[in-house]
């Protein structure tokens, strides 16, 4: 995903395509640790799953 501004952070739903949710590595977020950011993957997956 090129622009995370197109994702509602409270639900992880696309602001462009209703019913489309994003989680994990599909969201291009850089962490201070580099590599895979497991906390982002877990948190976004949980949030998307709740909605």
TORSE-47458 format. One record per residue: residue number from 1; residue in three letters; chain; x, y, z of N, C-alpha, C, O in turn. Coordinates in Angstrom, 2 decimals. Last residue first. Layout:
BEGIN
- nr	rest	kette	n_east	n_north	n_up	ca_east	ca_north	ca_up	c_east	c_north	c_up	o_east	o_north	o_up
- NUM	ALA	A	X	Y	Z	X	Y	Z	X	Y	Z	X	Y	Z
...
//
This chain:
BEGIN
- nr	rest	kette	n_east	n_north	n_up	ca_east	ca_north	ca_up	c_east	c_north	c_up	o_east	o_north	o_up
- 51	UNK	A	-13.37	-5.80	13.23	-14.29	-4.99	12.44	-14.73	-5.78	11.25	-15.51	-5.28	10.44
- 50	UNK	A	-11.58	-7.49	14.34	-12.66	-7.03	15.20	-13.73	-6.26	14.42	-14.85	-6.10	14.90
- 49	UNK	A	-9.69	-7.79	12.31	-10.56	-8.91	12.66	-11.74	-8.51	13.53	-12.80	-9.14	13.46
- 48	UNK	A	-8.35	-5.36	12.40	-9.14	-5.70	11.21	-10.12	-6.82	11.51	-11.25	-6.81	11.03
- 47	UNK	A	-7.13	-5.68	14.95	-8.06	-4.57	14.68	-8.94	-4.87	13.48	-10.15	-4.66	13.53
- 46	UNK	A	-5.47	-7.92	14.51	-6.51	-7.94	15.54	-7.57	-6.89	15.27	-8.77	-7.17	15.34
- 45	UNK	A	-3.82	-6.92	12.47	-4.63	-8.11	12.26	-5.77	-8.21	13.26	-6.90	-8.55	12.89
- 44	UNK	A	-2.58	-4.80	13.78	-3.46	-4.51	12.64	-4.34	-5.71	12.32	-5.50	-5.54	11.94
- 43	UNK	A	-1.18	-6.26	15.80	-2.15	-5.20	16.14	-3.11	-4.92	14.99	-4.32	-4.80	15.20
- 42	UNK	A	0.51	-8.04	14.36	-0.47	-8.53	15.35	-1.57	-7.49	15.60	-2.76	-7.83	15.61
- 41	UNK	A	1.99	-6.24	12.73	1.24	-7.35	12.14	0.16	-7.84	13.10	-0.98	-8.05	12.69
- 40	UNK	A	3.18	-4.58	14.65	2.27	-4.00	13.65	1.39	-5.09	13.06	0.19	-4.91	12.89
- 39	UNK	A	4.77	-6.53	15.91	3.73	-5.83	16.67	2.72	-5.18	15.74	1.52	-5.23	16.00
- 38	UNK	A	6.58	-7.34	13.92	5.55	-8.26	14.38	4.44	-7.56	15.15	3.28	-7.97	15.06
- 37	UNK	A	7.98	-6.22	11.32	7.48	-5.58	12.52	6.30	-6.40	13.02	5.16	-6.18	12.61
- 36	UNK	A	10.92	-7.33	9.77	9.49	-7.55	10.01	9.09	-6.89	11.32	9.80	-6.99	12.32
- 35	UNK	A	13.35	-4.72	9.38	12.84	-6.07	9.13	11.34	-6.16	9.35	10.61	-5.19	9.15
- 34	UNK	A	13.63	-2.29	12.08	13.88	-2.80	10.74	13.28	-4.19	10.57	12.76	-4.76	11.53
- 33	UNK	A	13.15	-0.96	14.43	13.95	-2.19	14.50	14.32	-2.72	13.12	15.24	-3.54	13.01
- 32	UNK	A	11.47	1.12	13.89	12.84	1.44	14.28	13.74	0.21	14.26	14.96	0.33	14.09
- 31	UNK	A	9.50	0.41	10.96	9.73	0.42	12.39	11.19	0.72	12.68	12.04	0.60	11.81
- 30	UNK	A	7.40	1.58	8.42	8.77	1.33	8.86	8.86	1.41	10.37	8.38	2.36	10.99
- 29	UNK	A	4.79	0.19	6.66	5.13	0.98	7.84	6.54	0.60	8.26	6.84	-0.58	8.43
- 28	UNK	A	2.74	-0.56	4.41	4.17	-0.20	4.35	4.50	0.77	5.48	4.49	1.99	5.30
- 27	UNK	A	0.78	-3.30	4.74	0.85	-1.88	5.10	2.32	-1.52	5.19	3.06	-2.11	5.97
- 26	UNK	A	1.31	-5.90	4.38	0.73	-5.20	3.23	0.74	-3.69	3.46	0.73	-2.90	2.52
- 25	UNK	A	2.12	-6.95	6.81	3.15	-6.46	5.91	2.60	-5.76	4.67	3.36	-5.08	3.98
- 24	UNK	A	-0.89	-6.27	8.65	0.44	-6.83	8.53	1.34	-6.14	7.52	1.34	-4.92	7.39
- 23	UNK	A	-3.90	-5.53	6.81	-3.20	-5.93	8.03	-1.79	-6.40	7.69	-1.53	-6.86	6.57
- 22	UNK	A	-6.96	-4.06	5.67	-5.53	-4.30	5.52	-4.93	-4.68	6.87	-5.37	-4.23	7.92
- 21	UNK	A	-10.13	-4.62	4.04	-9.33	-4.37	5.23	-7.87	-4.75	4.98	-7.58	-5.63	4.18
- 20	UNK	A	-12.94	-3.56	2.40	-11.58	-4.04	2.18	-10.73	-3.63	3.37	-10.62	-2.44	3.68
- 19	UNK	A	-15.33	-2.30	2.85	-15.29	-3.74	3.07	-13.92	-4.36	2.81	-13.75	-5.56	3.00
- 18	UNK	A	-14.98	0.23	0.36	-15.64	-0.26	1.58	-15.60	-1.79	1.65	-15.80	-2.49	0.66
- 17	UNK	A	-12.28	1.65	-0.86	-13.09	0.46	-1.18	-13.71	-0.06	0.11	-13.03	-0.74	0.89
- 16	UNK	A	-11.24	3.95	0.41	-11.62	4.00	-1.01	-12.56	2.85	-1.37	-13.53	3.05	-2.10
- 15	UNK	A	-10.42	3.47	2.89	-11.32	4.62	2.75	-11.83	4.72	1.32	-12.76	5.48	1.04
- 14	UNK	A	-10.23	0.18	4.18	-9.89	1.12	3.11	-10.90	2.25	3.08	-12.10	2.02	3.22
- 13	UNK	A	-9.89	-0.41	7.68	-10.67	-0.50	6.44	-10.20	0.55	5.45	-9.83	1.66	5.83
- 12	UNK	A	-8.91	-0.34	10.20	-8.03	-0.87	9.17	-8.76	-1.07	7.84	-8.30	-1.82	6.98
- 11	UNK	A	-10.22	1.03	12.20	-10.82	-0.21	11.72	-9.94	-0.97	10.75	-10.19	-2.15	10.49
- 10	UNK	A	-8.66	3.18	12.85	-9.49	2.60	13.91	-10.08	1.26	13.51	-10.41	0.44	14.36
- 9	UNK	A	-7.41	4.10	10.54	-6.60	3.41	11.55	-7.41	2.77	12.67	-6.90	1.90	13.37
- 8	UNK	A	-8.41	3.68	7.33	-8.95	4.15	8.59	-8.21	3.41	9.71	-8.37	2.19	9.82
- 7	UNK	A	-6.22	4.47	4.71	-6.70	3.43	5.61	-7.22	4.08	6.89	-6.55	4.93	7.47
- 6	UNK	A	-4.96	6.37	3.26	-6.16	5.81	2.66	-6.75	4.67	3.48	-7.66	3.99	3.03
- 5	UNK	A	-2.60	6.92	4.43	-3.68	7.87	4.71	-5.01	7.37	4.13	-6.07	7.90	4.48
- 4	UNK	A	-0.71	5.23	3.47	-1.49	4.76	4.61	-2.58	5.73	5.02	-3.41	5.41	5.87
- 3	UNK	A	-0.02	4.58	0.26	-0.38	5.72	1.10	-1.27	5.26	2.25	-2.43	4.92	2.05
- 2	UNK	A	0.66	2.08	-0.88	1.53	3.23	-1.03	1.23	4.35	-0.04	2.15	5.01	0.45
- 1	UNK	A	0.86	-1.17	0.00	0.00	0.00	0.00	0.90	1.22	0.00	1.81	1.34	0.82
//
